Amino acid sequence: MEDLGSQEIAQETPTGDVFIAPSIHQDDILLGRSYTHHSPIPQSIIDDMTIECVLGVDEAGRGPVLGTLLGPMVYGLLYLPLDAHRSLLADSYHFDDSKVLTPTVRSSLMAALCARDTKLYQNCGWAARVMSARDISAGMMKPTGTYNLNAQAMDATIELIKEVFAKGVNVKEIYIDTIGSPSVYQKKLERIFPTTTITVAKKADSLYPCVSAASVCAKVTRDAALEVCFQLYKDPDVEGAAMVVDGWGSGYPSDVRCTKWLKNNMDPIFGWGCECRFSWGTAKDLLDMKGSAIKIDWPTPDDDNGQAMRVTDFFTTTPEDGADETNELATWFGRPATEAIF
């Protein structure tokens, strides 16, 4: 679990005027559904689909306890012609790791990426995979075959890249901020995309402009998703809205506003809505606190000494102690001929 300083928390907390990008699908976010958004293929690539491109991938929201409805984990992807990589992204627009850019600068860059009259829009394609907290937790809390966060993140990255290839984009170089061991991750990607030069590195969002830009796409999408969700709680018609006047902050457990929101908005039976990652320790600890939540004992197969009801039990007659009882469903269409005769 990450501990952030006050300055880092400020950088991670979205502002009220965050840019609402096309990657914000409000209905999906509010219902806790994962989804993927792709921008149109830029005109400079459409004009010549053989042009060689570079592609970068990075994420936002991997650490926070709060996910969709309040903010999912988002994987961002950006691609553009290889010859414009550094000149456009680094020299002209000064993209950098989203964590060192202020929320205002991030929003400004994302707005430029979505504005038709900019060189960014005309040369860059981008995508976002929005992974809901509900789906993340469901995978991590499966009773068998746990689908851990690294595996979910890797699958999201691979799917995003495959979808760009499926559009016919000629991707020649891929740069990715690492998930786990860079060498292991890179070898797996090289097996899947054998015709492409792939680099997986730590701090790739600070080293490669396309990863920096992907980082901004991911972070602004997450920031905007948090803002969409917060509007729901600011609605005076929503019960408990007055309890979030300070907001829920960055979503990190070291952020006092985040933990305060979790404590003040915990339902004793259901905990929270699909905005919270129940698989994270902070959520589990709050639910396990004495007197915080109602403990429920779910029936297990052993509760009835192995005599669990089966569907077929409703279609058979089992008289007890010689009683002449008849199961109405079993004789609905009459008795079998053998039974009637003998």
N, C-alpha and C positions, 0 to 999 in steps of 0.2 A: 504494500500500500504506500502511495506516495505522500510525503510531507512537503508542503510548499511554504515558502516564505511569503510575507505580506505582499512583496512586490510581484512575485510570480502569481499569487492569487488574483491580484489586480489585473494582470495580463490575461489570465484565463477567464475572467468574468466578463460576459458579454455586456455591451452598453445597450441602452434603450433604443439607440438609433442604428442598430446593426442592419446592414443591407440584407434584404430578403431576396435571396437568389432564386432562380427557377428550380433549383434542387430542393426547395421546400415544398413538399406535398402535404399540405396541412391535414387533410383527412387521415392519411396514413400515419402521420406523427401522433395525432390525438388518439388514434385507435391502437397504437402500439404495434404497427406493422412495419416490417423491414421492406425496403424497396431500393431500386436503382434508378438514377437519373442520368441521361446522357445529353450533352449539348449537341447541336447540329455539327456535322463535319465542316470545318472552316473552308471558306471559298478558295484559299490558296492551295489547299490539298485537293478539293473537288476538281479544280482546273487541271490537275495532273496527279492522278492517283498512284503514279509510280514514284512520286517524290519520296525520298527517304526521310523518316521521321524519328524523333527521339521521344521517349515516354517516361514519365516519373510517377511514383505512387507514394503516398504518405497517409497517416491517419491522424485523427483528433478524437479525444474522449476515451482513450484506452484506460486511463487511470481513474476517472471519476466514479463515484458510487451511484450517481443518478444517471439514468439512461432515458430512453424515449418517453414521450410526453414531456419530460424535462430536458431531454437531450441524449440522443443515441451516440454510439461510437460510429464514427464516419470515416470511411476510406475514400480519399480523393485521388483522382488520376488526371494528368494533363499531358497532352501530346502536341507537337508542332514540328514544322520542317527542321531537319537537323542543322541546316546552315543558319537558322535564326535563333538557335538555342540560347547562347549567351548574349548575343547582341541585343535581342529583344527583351528577354526576361531579366537579365542581370544589368545590362548597361542602360537600357531605356527605361525600364520600370522598377528596377532595384528590388526584385523579389528576394526574400530571405526567409529563414525558418520562421513560421508563423508565431512561434513562442517568443521571439524577440521583437516582433512587430506589435505596435499598439493596436487595440481593437479598431480604432478609427482608420488606421492605415490599411489594415486587413480588409475592412469593408470597402475602402476606396479602390483597392486593387481588384477586388471581386466585381465591383460595379463596372470597372473599366473592362474586365474580361467579358462582361455581359452586354456591353454597349456596342451596337452595330457599327458605329463610326470610328472605332479604335483599331489599331493594328493588332492588339491582343485578340479581339473578337475575330478578325479577318484571318488570323494565322494559327490560333490555338483552339483545340477541342478539349473538352474536359468531361469528367463524370464523377458521380458520388454514389457510393454504396452506403446507405443509411441502415445500420444494424440496430434494431430496437433492443431496449433493455429486456423486454419480455422474452425475445428470442434468444438473447445471449444467456439469460438466466436459465431458460428451459434446457438449453444445451448443456450448461455446466452442472445442472442439478439433476440430470437424468439418473435414475437409480442404477442403471447399468450402461456401460459404454459411454462414459462422460465425454462430451464434445467440448474440449477445453478452449480457452480464449485464443491461444496461439493457433490452434487448428481452424477455428472460425475465421480468424483474421487472415490466415494464409489462403483459405478457400475464397474469401471475399476478394482478395487481391488477384488471384488467378482468374476468377470469373470476370472481373472488370477488364483485365488484359485480353482475355479471349473474346469478349464482346467488341473490343476495338478492332482486333484482327478480323472478326466476322463482318465488320463494316467495310473491309477492303483497304484499311489504312496500312501503308507499307512501313511498319515499325522495324527499325534496324538496331536501335539501342534502347535498353530499359535500365532505369536506375530506381532503386527501392531502398527506403529506410528499413533497417533490419527488424525482423521478428525472431528473437532467439539468436542462435548461432548463424552469422552471415554466410559461412561456407556451406553449411548444410542446406540452408534456405536457397542459396544460389544454385547449388547442384540440382535441387529439385526443379527449380524454374528452368534451368538449362535443358533438362529432359523433356519438359513440356513445350518449350519454345526453342527448339534446336537451331533455328536459322537466325536467331537474334543474339546480339552481344548483351549480356546481362551483368549488371554490377549491383550487388547487395552490400551495403556498408552502414556502419554506425554513423550517426550524424549526417546522413546523406542529404537531409533537408537543409544543411548548411553548406554542403559541398557542391551540389548540382542544382542549377536553377530550375529545372523541370520538376524536381522533387520539392523545392521551395514553393513553387507555384501550386503544386498538388496539395501541399500542406495548407496553403491559404484557402483553397477550395474546400478542403475538409473542415477546417476550423470555422470558417464563416458559415458553412452549412450547419454545423453543430450549434454555433452561437445563435443563429436565427431560429433553429428548432427550439432552443431553450426559451427564446423570447416568445415564440408562438405559444408554448405551454404556459409561460408565466402570465400571459394575458388572460388565460382561463381562470387562474386563481385570483387575479385582480378584479374580476367581475364581481360587483357587489351582490349579485343574485346568487353567487356560489357560496354555499355554507363553508365557513372557516376562512373566507377570503381575507378578513382582517388580520389573520395570523401570519400572513406572508408579506407584510408591508416592507420588510427589509430584504425581501427576495430570498432566493435559495443559493445565491452566490455562484461559485465556480463549479460546484458539484464534487469537489474534493473533500475527503473526510477531515483534512486539517483546516478546512474553512469553517469557522464558527457558524456562519450563516447557514451552511449546508446541514451540519449536524443539528442545529436548532430547528430547522424546517422539518427534518426527519422526525425529531422528537415530538414536535407540536402537531404534526399531521399524520400520526400513526393510528390507524384503526385497530382496535383491540382484537378483531377477528381476522381481517384481511391484510393488515399491515399497511401497505400503500397500494397505489394503482400500478399500472404497467409502466409507470415512469421510473420505477426503482429497480436496481439490479439486486434482487434478493440473494444472489450467489455471493455477494461481497460481504466480507467480515463485518463491516460497520452495520449493515442492515441486520445481519444475523445476531450480532451482539445486542442491538436494541430490542429485537423481538424476544431474546432470551432473558432479558432483564426481569427480575421478579416483579410481578404486578403490572408489567407493561402490556402484555398480550395474553389472551385467553388460550389456555392449553386445550387442545382437542385430541381425544383418543380415537383414532380411526380403527374400525374393526379389521381384523386380519383373518386369514383362512383358519388359523388355529383356534379362534375364539369359539367355534362350534364343534370342537373336537374332530375336525376333518369332515364334518357333515354339511359342508357348504352346499347351498341349493344350486342345482343345475337347471338349464332350460328344459331338459327332457323330463324333469321331475313334475312339471305341470301337465304332462301328457301321459302319465302312468298312474295306475291305481295301487296304492300301498295300504291296505287295511291294517289296522293295529288291533292286537288282542282279539282276533277273530271277528271284528266288527264288519258288518256288511255295508261298507261305505263305498260310494261310487264317485269318481272324479268326473265332474260334469263335462270338462273339456275333452277328456279321454273318450267319452261315449257320445259326443255331440252328434256324430254321424252314424250312430248305432254301434253294436258290439261286433267283434270279429266272428265269422261263422263258426269257427272251432270252439270259441268260448260259449256261443249260444247253444251249441249241440251238447257239449260235454259239461 
